[in-house]
Amino acid sequence: MFPLSLYFSDQHVKWSAAQLWNNIPAYYCADEETVASQLADLAADTKQQTLRSLAPVTEQVEDPFGSVPLSSTLRLTDEEQIALISLAETLLYLPDEKSINAFIAEKLTPALWQSFFEFNNTTIQHTATWKQAVRLKQIPAETEARSVFGQLAEQSDYPLIRTTVSETVAALREQFIFSPDIQQGLQKISHYPGNQRYAINLLGESAVTDEAARHYIKQCLEAIKAITAEDFTHRPTPSLSIKLSALHPRLEPLKCSTVIEEVTQRMLHLLILARSENIAVTIEAEESGRQELILQIFENLLRSDLCRGWGGLGVTVQAYSKRALPTLGWLSFLAGELQTPIPVRLVKGGYLNSEIRYAQQQRLPDYPVYTRKETTDLSYQLCVRYLLDHHRPLLRPQFACHNDTIINQILNTAEQSTKTFELQRQHYIGEKRLTQPLINKVVQRVYLTIGTQAQLPPHLLRQRLNSESDFTFAPPKPDHLAACPGADVSANDKPPGIILDSQLQRQRLLEKIGSFSNKQWLAAPLINGEPVISCPAETTVSPFNLSLPTGELFRSSADDVREAYTVTRTGFAGWNRMAVSGRAMIIGRFADLLEQHREELIALCIRESGKTLRDAIDEIREAVELCRLYAAQAIHRLTPQPLTAVAGEERTLRYDGRGIFVCISPWNFPLAIWAGQVVAALLAGNTVIAKPASGSPLIAYRATQLLLDAGVAKDAIALLPGSSDSINEQLIKDFRLSGIAFTGSNNSAGIIARLLAHRELAPVAPLITQTSGLNIMITDNSALPEQIVRDVIESAYNSAGQRCSALRVLYLQEETAEQLESMLTGAIRTLTIGDPGEPGTDLGPVIDNHALQALHGHIEHCRIHGRLIFEGELSARHDAGYFVAPTLIRLHSIDELSEEHFGPVLHIIRYQKDNLERVIEEINRTVYGLSLSIHSQDNQTILRICNQLRPGNIDIKGSQSSPHSPRFASIGLSGTGPKAGSPNYLIGFTQETTCSGSPGYLT
């Protein structure tokens, strides 16, 4: 990683293209303090110059577009601002009066009413509804809105309130939209000064379907043709901004092998027409994860014969990105190599909330963006200095900024430069009049947003309100991202994740994983630290390619079960006597070893279980996190606790192991759940007999080896791979058994419970179960369709639908069901089914032939009865493994499902809003209690559902099967608890002992 200071020296001119490019990902998640320190050192001279010459060089003039800065009139608390944003985001999506009334009543609290009318008093009195009420003499002409609404605030169903608030919120949203379509927009600007420059921004969120992408492409073509049809002989031709993720539904780093070429071709199709009319095009900036993709596509376009030498294709750079300066350095090199001017639009950055959330979810070593405003401002200032430097003549600066201080800094820096540049502003921000001598060096351009209110992304409204108030939605930087946790076992620490979005890091990872492509692994009974070979070897194969062997399995015998009990019973006393801190230290080392062998374990998860690359990475990360979390909890919860005692006495509560715990783990999380069970039992002081699923013995064997390497006593852990049918009954009936931790099917849990209940001459043993269920998502018509579709696809089809918490039943409100079903069908068409080792694969195989046949049988049954909505396509190459196409099925009631179908099959049930109570009743009849997700903007609806349903996990407006969701909990037929990952989980593996004695005796 080269220091940023080199970009302001002559040295970086000598760098090769590869060096300049590789320095971009090097800064992706660089330590913020380190980078901020570099920026501060670089800006030291600039800051002194700015402090000396920061005289105002602009002044506000009357805005020709009639916009009013919200900051001049709106005074809201944090809660009030959230309520107002919720109104503006949601109100126009609600289709019926009842929903609108309820939503207004919920959001407009008395305090917000006052602030609302301070801002909107005049606006309200100019709405059509208010004018009509005055005309009909329902309201005296001199009456102020605030006085009327103050009296009616409690009557939110009164039509005047509902309609007027709706119109006012619509007026607020319209400040962001210059015109609903390009023709009206061009007609509108024809009445403004002839020398004004404009940039057209067509509203379009990231596409979730090919249909949405085609619609956006059509809009872009229509915009170019509309601009061409206008006469701009005596006026500057407007430029056009294009968002690449709106051109393609899968603009994702893991899809780079195909998506770069596809988006390049789609852009060339637009640019042919744009260049023929000399309409400049700027590529918009997006989330950090897409930056490298966007730059690669931009390079492809710039190197094309169409764009080389043109100077009309520009790109946007976000100053809050730690890669901003390295990106500018690379662009400067590219422009010089191709001798092509590059317009560079510099913005502060528009995705702070999502960047922070994504970094936390992926456990990145740091944020890809600056989290402090002052650092972003400093970065912006240095990027300005870089762009205005005369040594970079082919970079054409375009500064998009509304902050007066930053604008003054730009203009002061420009006084020392010979370059001309643009100042850009949104149409709803007032114009700046420049003072001499800058007026001849600066071009001002107005950024016009074209589209309907329904197309307006919610984040734009947040950005507007954030930029003009003291409130910010960005959370403070968590401690776990401020410093790398290393081997610390703090409960809040997370191991740094793999930066899959970085091509360089991704390629290095794939090379390491590829080194295990021919490796064959072993699984056998592991007792007293040694493998026991008592049965013939069986070759195991991969579920995505039945001709690909993965290793050898030696199954466990009845003798192995008896020997495992004998050894672990002998080892219990010594392991239980070890201090909790000692056991926690060993588990900490185990977590370290899992990370050290991460690439091998990822390869093994892919080969043995058919997990995709991202799922396999998540699996190892989850296992590591559970180890460190439980180790920290053990130190905090399992050390002796003082109890209240009478005078002259001490009382202590002590947690001890129960004895031998049998841990039976599933195949769908062969490492994470296995590690969670085994580690929890060991930390509590138990010895463990681990019985992995028959579909994933290789991973369990390798993990057990690493446990032993970490320092777990040989007689404290035994592994018994093999068929459940052959050894489970013997395992469970043994009188030496002290407890069972089981994750698997509901039927298997019932069999285990009955076997435990019929043991003779054995103490009652606790059974900790986490089983399956019919996981539900309930949506209503206030939720955003694109967000629903993204979360449904992730919840239902990630891991080929083989997560315990995967979405099985989706309830859609009748009014929006048709649209959402169509969008879901389109989104499923974009999924790639195939070899899970390929980075671009979305769905791998199901685990075995039994699962394949069961799912095919269910799908065929639904097809015969006319319930099939959509089924994805498979080809002949999928015959090599156990592949099931992602499927949508229609039901009338959840009662039609007698059991869970464990795979990529989603059932959709439509309901009327007035029948929500019936929906809740039928869900409760299933007696499952695993996962529930709710998509609604209506808090009353959310609370109503939460209060009447009893799942173990509830996710509001999120993906319920995401690996980033809260820890796994289950109730009812879905399990006994306690919740895995919760502070109470370890207690379930212990027995309590109380000791009393004289003071000092117990120490």
N, C-alpha and C positions, 0 to 999 in steps of 0.2 A: 504494500500500500504506500504509494508515493504521497508525501505531504502536500497540502493544498498550496503552500507558498510557491511551489515550483510552477504553478499555473500563471504566476505573475512574474516569472523570470524567463530568460531566454532558453533555459534548459529543456522545457517541455516541448519546444519546437523540434527538438532532435529525437523525440520519442517515436517509436513505430506505431502503426495503427493498432497492432495487438496490445502494446503496452497501454495506450490511451484507453482502449476498450476495456481491458482487464482492470483498470483502476476504477471503473464505474462500479462493478459489483463489489469491489474491495471496500467501498464506502457504504454498501447497502445498509447494514445494521451495525456500523461502527459505533464505538462508545461515544455517547453524546457529549460527555464532558471533554473528552479528548478532541473531538472535532470542533466543539465550541471554543476551546482554548486556541486552536489554530486560527479560527475565524477572528477571534479577539486580537491576536497578534497581528494578523494581516490588516485589520481595520484600525490599528492604533494611529497611524499617520492620517488615515482618512477621517477618523473621528475628530482629531484636533483641527483638521482643515474645516470640517463641517461645523464644529463649534465656533470657529472664527467667522464663518461666512454664512451662517444659517439665517440669512435675511429672507423674508418672504418674497418669493418670485412669482407667486400666483395669487389670484383673488377670485372669490366665487362670483359668478354672474347668474343672471336669471336663466333657469333651465328651459330651453325651448320645448322640452317634452312634458313639462308641467309636473315633474315628480317632486315629492316632498320627502326629505330624509326622515326616516322613522325616528332617528335619535333626537330630532328637534321637538317632537311632540309626545313620544311614547315613553312612559316611565313605569316600568314593570319590575316586580320582584322576580326571582328565579321561577317560582311556582306559577306566577301569572304569565310569564313569557312562555313557559311550557304549555300552559293551557291555550294560549293564543295560537301557538304554532300547531297544536293538535287540531284546533278549529280549522285553521287554514289548510292543513294537510288533508283533513278528512271530510269536512262538511259537504264539499261538492261531489263526493263519491257516494253519499247516502241517497238512496233512491226514493225513500218514502218519508212522509211528514212525521210519522211516529218516531222513526229513528233520529230524524233531525231534531225534534223537540227534546228527546231524551238526551241527546248529545250536548245540546246547548245548555240544558239544565245542569248537566254534570260539570261542564267545563267553566261556565261563567259564574263563578262564585261572587258574592257581594263585593269583595275587594277588587276583583277583576272587572266587574261591571263599571266601577268608578273610573278605573284606568282606561277601560275600553271606550267609554264615552268622552273622556278627556281627549282621546285621540280622534274619535270618530264622530263627534257631535255634529260638525258641519257636513261631513260625508254622508251621515245617515239622513240628514235633512234634505239631501239632494237625491236620495234614492227614489225610484219610481213609486214604491209603496208609500213612502212618507208624503210625497207630493200629492198622491191620489187621496190620502186621508185628509190632507189640508183642503183639497179641492172639494171634497164631499162634506167638509166642515165636521169631520169626525175629530179633528184636532185643530185648536186655534192656530192661526198662521204664525203668531209670535212665540209659540211654545217651543222650548228647547227639548231635544231628544232625551237628555239625561234626566230631566224632571219626570217625563212620562215613564221612561223605563225604570226609574228608581221605584215607582209605585207598582210596576208590573213585573219586577224581577222574579217574584215567586211564581208567576203565572207563565211559565215558559211554553205552554201550549197555545198561548194567545197568538193568532196568525201574524199580527204586526211584528211581534218580537222575532218569531221564527224567520219570516221573510226578510225583515230588515237586517238582521244579523247575517243571514246568508248572503244578502247582496253586499253588505259591508265587507265581509270576509272575501267575497269574490273580487271586490274592488282592491283589496289589499293584495291579493294574488295577481291581479291584472297589472300591478306596478312592475311585475317581473316580465310580463309578456308585452312586447311592443305591438304585435299584431298576430291574429290567429292563423294567417297564411301569408305566403310570400307575396302574392299579388297585392293584397291590401297593404302590406308593409312597404313595398316599393312605391305604391301610390301615396302613402303617407309621407315618406321622406322626400318626395318630389316637391313638397310645399316648404321644405326647410332650405337654409342657405346652400347655394350651389357648390361652394368649395368644401363642404363638410364630407369627411370620409366615413364609411360605414363598414362594419363587419357583421355578416349574417350568421347567427347561430341557430340552427334548427334543433328544436327540443327533441331529444331522443335518449331514453335510458338504455343501458346495456341490454341487448336483445337476449331473450330467453328461448326464442324459436327462430327457425329460418324464415318463417313468414314475417315476423317482426323485422328481421334484418332486410328482407326484400322491400318491405314498406318504407324503411328508412332510406334505402338506396333510391327508391322511386321519388321520395321527397327531395333528395339531393339533386337528382336529375331535373326535377321540375323547377327547383330553385335556380339552377344554372340556366335553364332555358328561359325562365322568367326574367332573370337579370339580362340575358342576351336580347330579349325582346324590347327592353327599355332603351331609350336613347340617352346614353351617357357621354355624348360627344363633348359636352361642355361641363361635365361633372365627373369626379372620380368614380370609377366602377367599384361597387362594393366587393369585398372579399367574402369568402365562405369558410366557416369552421366546421370540421367533420370529426365525429367521435368514432374511433375505430371499433370499439366494442359494440356499437349499434349496427355495424356492418356485418357482424358475425356473432352467433350465439355462444361460441366457445373460444373466445379470445383469451386463452389461458396458457401459462408457461408450459404445462405438461403436454399441451397440444401443438407445440411449436413446429413439430416435423411436418404438419399439414397446414396449420392455420396461417403461418407467415405467407406462404405462397397464395393461399386462397384470398386473404385480405389484400395482398399486393395486387392481385388481378382485379379485385372489385374496385380498389382505389384507382387503378389505371383506367378502368372503364369510365370513372367519373372525371379523371384528370384530362382525358383526351378531349372531352367537351369543354372543360374549364379552360384549358390552355388555348384552345382554338379561339376563345373569346377573351383571352388574357384576364381571366378571373382568378385572382390569387386564392390559394387554399391553405388553411392552417390546420394541422392535426392537433386535436385537443389533448391535454394531459389527462391521465386517469390514475387509478390507484397504483401504488408503488410496485405491486406484483406484476403489473403489465408493462412497466417502463421499458425493460429490455426488449420485449416483443415489439413495442411501438417504435423504438429506435431502429430495430432491425428492419421493420417494414419501411420506415422512412428512408433508410439507406438504400434498400432495394429500389424504391421509387426514384430517389435522387440519381442513382446510377443508370436509370433507364434513359434511352434516347429521348424520350418524351420530356423529361425534366432536367436533364443535364444542360446547364447553361441558361436555364429559364429564369430562375430567381423568384418564381411565384409560389413555390411550395415551401411552407414554413412549418415550424413545430413549436409546441408549448413546453416550457420548462418551469417546474415548480420550485420556488426558492426554499420551501420548507423541507425539501428532500436533501438528505446528506450527500446525495450524488449530483447535486445541481452543478457545482463547479466542474467536477470531472466530466459531466455531460457536455457542458459548454466547451471544454477543451477538446473533446472528441468531435463535436460539431465543427469547431474551427478547423481542425485537421481535415475533416471530410470536405468542407467547403473549399479549402485550398487545393486538395488533391484533385477535385473535380472542376475547379475554377467556376464554381456555381454559388451565387449569393444565397444565403439561407436566412429568411426572416425568422427571428427568434422571439416568441411572445413570452415574456417573463411575468409569471403570476406568483402570488404567495403560496397558494396551495388550497385545494378545496375538499379534501377528504380526511381531515384530521381524525374525526370520530371513528371512521371505519379503519383507518390505519392503526390506531391504538388498539382497537378491538381485535383486529386480525393478528397483530403482533403478539398480543397476549394469548390468543387462542393457539397460535402455532408455536408458542414458547420460544420466540426468536430471541437471540442474545441481546438485542436492543431494538428500539423503534427505528424504522427506516426514515422517519421524519423527525424534525426538531419538535419537542413538546413545549418549549418555552417561546413565547411570542418575541421576546427580545433577541433570541438566537435566530429566529426566522427573519426578523427585521435586519439583523446583521448580515445574514446570508444574502438577502435580497440586495442590500447595499453593495456587497462585494461582487455579486453577479452583474450589477449595473456598471460597476467600475471595469469589470472584465469586458463587457459588451461594448462599452464606449471607448475602449482603448484603440488607438489608431493602428496598432499592430494586427488588429483583426478586422480588416476592411470588408471581408465578405460576410460577416455576421451583421444582419440588419436588425437593430434592437427595436422591440415593441414592448413598452412597459405598461402593464395593466395593473393599476393601483388606484385606490381611492383615498388613501390616507395622506393628509396634507403634509405631515412631517416627512414621510417617505418621498412624496413628490418633490418637495423642496430639496431633499438630499439628491434626488436624481438630477434636478435642474442645476444645482450647484456643481455637481460632478461634471455635467455637460458643458459648463462654462470653460472647462479645461480641455475639452475634446473638440475635434474638428468634424465629428460624425453627426449626421442627421439621424433622427430617431422619431418614433411614434410614442405618444401618450394615449392609452386606451382607457375608456371608462364604459361602464354599463349605461344604458339609456336612461335608467332611473336615478343616476347620480349626476349632480349638477356639473356644468362645464367650468373649467378653469381658464381664466384669462391670463395669458403670460405677459410678463414684463420684458422690456428690452434688456439685452440684445438677443434673447432666446427665441423670439417669435419667428425668426427665419430658419431656425434649426430644428424646430419641433413641428411635427404633424399630429393633430389630434384626430382620433378615430373613435366613433361611438359603436359600441357592441350591442347589436339588436337581437333580442330573443324572439324567435318566431315559433308559434305553436299554440295549441289549445291549453286551457287550464288543466284538463285531464292529463295532459302530457307533462305537466310541470313536476319535476322530481322534488320530493319533500326536502332533500338536503339543500336545495337552492334557497328555500325560505329560511332554513336554519342559518345558512351562511349570511344571509342579508341581515337578520336580526342580531346574529353574533357580531357582525362587523360594525354595527352601529350601537352596541350596548356594552356594558361592563360584564354581562353574563357570558359564560362560555360553557359549551356542552362537553368540552374535552376534560377527562378526569385527570387528576394529578398522576405523575409518573409512579407506578408501583415500585416498591423496593426491589422486587425480584428481577426487574429489568434494569435497575440502576447498577447492579453489580452481579457478575456471574456467580451463581450459587456454588459452583464447584462440587465438592463432596459433602458440603454441609447438609445436615438432616433437618433443617428448619422446616416447619410445616408449610410455610409459604413459598419455599424455594422450589423452583422448577428448573430442570436441566434445559440448557439452550437447545432449541430445535434445529432441524436441518432446514436451510434456506432453499427450498425446492424451486422458488421463483428465480433464483440466480442460475443462469445457464452454466457458468463455470463450476459452481458448487454442485449442481445437479449432475454434471458430467463426471466430476470426480467421484461422487457417490456411486453412480452407475458402474463405473469402472471397478470400484472395490467390490460391489455386489456381484459383478460379472466374474470376478476371480473365483467365485464359489459355484459357477455354473455346472461344473463336472463333479462336484464333491458329493460323496455318498455318506449319509449319516447313519448312526446306530441308535437303536432303542432296545433295551433289555431290562429285566428287573435289576435294580440297583439297591443292594442291601449291605449295610455296614461298609459303605464306600466302594464296593466292588460289584461289577456286573455278574449276574448269575445266568448261566445258559442252561436251561433245563428243557426247552422245547425247540423244535426245528425252526430254522430261519425262514421268514417270509419277506418277499420283496415288496416294498411299498412304492406306490406310483403317485404322480401328481394328478389332482382332479381336473386340471385343464388340459392335460395330455397324458392319456393312459399308457402311452408307450415310453414315457419318461420316468425312469426309476429315481427314487429319492433316497433310498437306503434300505437297511435291513431291520426287521422287527423280530425279537424273540419274546414271545408272550409269557406271561406269568402263569405259574402252576399253583395248585393247592398247597404244595410244600413251600413255595415262595411266600405265600400269604402267612403261613404259620411262622416261618423264619423271620419275616418282617416284624410281626408282633413281638416275637421273642427279643429281637435286637432292640427295638425301639422302647420296649418296656424296661429293659435293662438301662437304657440311656436316659430315661426320664428324670431320674433323681438328680443326676449331675447337670443336665441342661436346665432344669427348673431352679437349681441353686445358683446358677450364674446370675450375676446382677443384671438388671434390666438394661443398664447402660452398656454392658458388655455385649448383650444380644443385639442391641440397637447398632452398635459399632460394626458388628459382623454383617448385618443387613445393609448398612451403608456401603460396606465394601462390595456386597453383592450388586447393589445398584451401580456402583462404579464399573464392575465387570460387565454388566449388561451393556453399558455404554461403550466400553472398550471393544466389545464383540458385536457392536450394533449392526455392522454391515453383514456379518454372517447370519445373525438372527433375522434380519430383514429378508435375506435370500432364502432362509429356511421357511419363514412364514409364507413367502410367495410360492415356493416349490411344494411344500407339504399341504398348506391350507388353501391355496389359491387366492391369497389376499393380493389386492392391487398394491402398487408401490406406496401410495399415500396411506392406505390402510395399514400396511406393514410397518411403516414408520410410526404411525400413531400407536400401534400395538406395543412397540418397544418403549416408546415414550411413556405410555400409560403404566407399563410395568415398573419402570424406573420411578415414576412419580409416586405410585402406591408404596413402593419400598421405602422411599424417603419420608413420605407422609406418615406411614405406620410407625417407622422408627422414632420419629419426633413425637408422635402421640404416645407411644409406649413410655418414653422418658417422662412425659408430662402426666399420663393417666395411671400408669401401672406401678409407679414407685409407692412405697407405703404412705398412707395418708393418716394424719392425726385425727382422732375423734374426740368429741366432748367427753370429759371424765370428771368424776367427783374429786374433791381435794385429796391430795396424797396418792393419786393414781394416774397412770398414763394408759391411754387406749389407742391402738393403731389398727387401721384397716389395711390388710395386705391382700394383693392379688397374686394368686399362684396358678400354674398350669393345672389342667384337669387330669392329664395323663396322655393318652395316645389319641390324636385327632386324625380321622380319615378325611382327606380332602379330595373330592371328586369334581374334576373340572371339565368344561365343555370344549368342543373343537373349534367353536367360532371365535373364541378369544384364547387361543392355546397357551399364550405366555402371560398376558395381563391378568386374567382371572386366576390362572394357575398360581402365579406369583402372589396375587392378593390373598388368596386363601392360605397358602403355605406360609408366607411371611407373617401373616397375622397370627396364625397358630403358634409358630416358633417364638415370636416376640412375647406371646403370653406365657411362655414357659412350657408348652406342650412339645412332645415329640410328634412326628408326622409320618403317616403313610399316605403318599400321594398316588391317586389313581387317575391318570389323564384319560381323556376320551380316546376311543380306539382310532379315531380319525387323525389324531395329532400327537402320537407318542414321541416322535423324533425331537420336537421342540422341547417337550417336558424333560426328556433325558438330558439334552444339552444344558437346560437351565439348572437341573439338579447337579450336574457336574460343576457349574459355576458357583452354586451355593456351597458345595463342599470346598471349592477353591477359596471361597471367601472366609471360611473358618467355621462353618456349621459342623458340629460333631458328627462323626460318621454314624454313630448309633442314635442320632436325633432325627434323621431323615431317611426314608426308604421310598423307592419308586416302584410301582407295580403296573407296567403297561400291559394292555391286552384287552380281551373282550369282557364287557361288563357282565354278560350272561354267564360267563364261566367262573368269575371270582367275586362278584359283588355280594352275593348272598353269604358267602363265607366271611368276607370282610365285615359285613354288618352284624352278623350273628355272634361274632367272637366276644366273649365276656370281657376281654381286656380293652375293648373299645370304650373311649370316654367321651366322644363327640364326633359329629359329622358336619362338615361344611360341603354343601352340594349346590352346584349350578347346572341346570339342565332343564329337561322337559318336566311338565307338570305330572305326567303319568309316572315317570321315574321317581319323582319326589314322593308320590303317594306310595309306591312300592317300598321305598326305603323306610318311610314312616311306619308302615305296617310291620316290616321286618324288625325294626327297633322295638316296637310295642310288644312283640311276641318273644323277645329274648328272655331266657330263664337264668336265674341266679346271676343277674348282672344289674348294676345300678342304672337308673334312668339317665340316658345320655342326651344332651342337647342336640337338636337338629337345626342348623342354620341353612335355610334354603333360599335360593333366588332362581325363580323359574321363569316361565314365559307368560304371555298374555296377548290380548287383542288390543294393541296400542292404538290410541285414538287421536285424531286431530279434528277440532271443531273450528270452522271458519264462519264468518258472517260477511255481509255485504259492505261493511265499513273497512275491511282489511284491504291492503294494497295487493292487487292480483299478482304482480311480478314477484313480490316477496313470498306470497303463498306458494307459487310454483317452484321457486328456488328451494324453499325449505321442504316442500313435499318430495321433490326429486332426491334431495339429500337424505331425507328421513326414510323414504321407502326403498330406495335402490342402491344406496351406498352399501358396500360389502355384499352385493347381490341380495340385499334384503335379509341377511343372515345375522343381524344384530338382535339381541334379546329385546331391545327397545325400538326396533324398526317399526315404522308406521304400517299398520295393517288396514285401518278403516278411516276414511276421510269423509267427514260430513260437510257438505256444501249447501249453502243457502240457495234456495230455488232460483232467486232473482239473478244470481251470478254464476250458477252452476254450468250453464252451457258454455259461457266464455272460458271458464277455468278448465273444463274438460278439454276444450279445444287447445288451450295453451299447454296443458299437461301432455297431451298427445304430441304436440309439436316439440316440446322439450325432450320427451322420451326418444323421439327420432334422432336427436343429436347425440345420444349416448353411444359409446363404443363398447362392444362386447368382445372379449377375446383374451389373449395371453396377458395375465396380470403382471407379468414382468415388464411389459411395455409401458413406458410412462404415460402414454395417452389413453390407456384402457380405463374405462369407467366401471364396468362390471366384469368380474371374473366368474368362475364356475360355482355351482353349489357343491357341497362337500362330497357326496357319494351318489351311487345309483339309486339307493332307497329314497333319498331326498328328491332326486330327479323324477322318479316315477310318481311319487306322491303329488308333486307339484303339477306334473303333466296331467295326472288324473283329475285334479281339481279344475285346472284350466279347461280341459275337454268337457267336463260336466257343465261348466258355466257356458261354454260355447254352444252346447246342445240346447240349453235352455234360454238362449238368446241374451245372455248377460254380459257377453264380452264387448267391451268398449274399444279396446285396442290391444294389440300384441305386437311387440317388436319383431324384427326379422332376424333369423339366423341363417347361416350359409353352411355349405358342406364342411368347411374347415372347423366348424363348431362341433362336428360329430366326434372329434378326437377327445372331447372331454365332457364333463357334466354341465352343459350350459342350458340355462332357462332364460328365455327372452323376457324383458320387463313387460308387465301386463297390467291393464286396467280392467276392472270388473265392476258391474253395477249391481247393487243390492237394494232391496226395499227396506230391510231392517237388519240390524246386527244379529238378530235372533237366527238368521239363516246360516250363520257360521257356528258350527258345533265345535270347532277346534281352530287353533292357529295354523296358518300355512306359512312355513318358514322359508321364505324365498322372495324373489323380486315380483311379488303380486300385491297390488293395492286394490282395495275394495272401496267404491264410492257410494255414498248414500246421500240423497237429496232430502232437504227438509224445508218446511215453511218456517219463517221466523216465529210465528205464533205457536209453533209446535216444539219449541226448544225444550219445554218441560218434558214432552214425550221422549225426546232424544235422550235426555238425562236419565229418565226412568229405564229405558231399554239398555243403556250402557251399564247402569247399576245392576241390572238383572244378570249380567255376565259373571259377576262376582270376581272378576279379575281386578288387579290394582297395580299395574305396572307404570305405563307412561301415558301422559296426556299433554297435548299441545293445543294452545288456543290462539287463533289469529283474529283479533278484533281490536278496534280502536275505542270501543265502548267499555269503560271500566265497570259499569254496572253489570253488563253481560259477563265479563270476565269473573267478577266476584260471585255472581250467581252460579256459574259453572263450578268454580273452585269450591264453593261452600257445599255443593250438593253431590259432587263426585269425590271419590276417595282413591286416587291413584298414588303410587309411591313417588312419582316424579311429575312435576308440572312445569311446562315451558311456555312462557307467554311470548308470542310472536317470535318463535325460534324453532330450530330444528331439534326434534326430540331425540334423534339417534346420533347426533353429532358427538364425536369424541371429546368435544369441549364442553358438553353439557354437564350439569351437576352429577355427582356420583350416583351409582345404581341403587335404587331402593325398590322394594316390592312388598305388597300386602295382599291379603285375600288369597285367591288361588295362585297368585303370582309369587308367593314366597312368604317367609316368616320374618325376614329381617334378622338382626339389625342392618341398617343401610351400609353397604360397602362404601368405604371412604369416609364415613362419618366418624365423629369423635367417640361414638358408642360401639363401633364395630369390634374393637379389640376386647371390650369387656365381655362380649358373648363367648369368647374363648377361655375365660378365666373362671376360677372359683374364688370366693371371698373368704378370708379368714380374719377374725378379730382377736387381737392379743391385748391383754390387760396386765398391768403390773405396777410396781413401785416406780417412782421417778428415776430415770436413768437405767432401769433394768432392761428396757426394750432397745436401748442403744448399745 
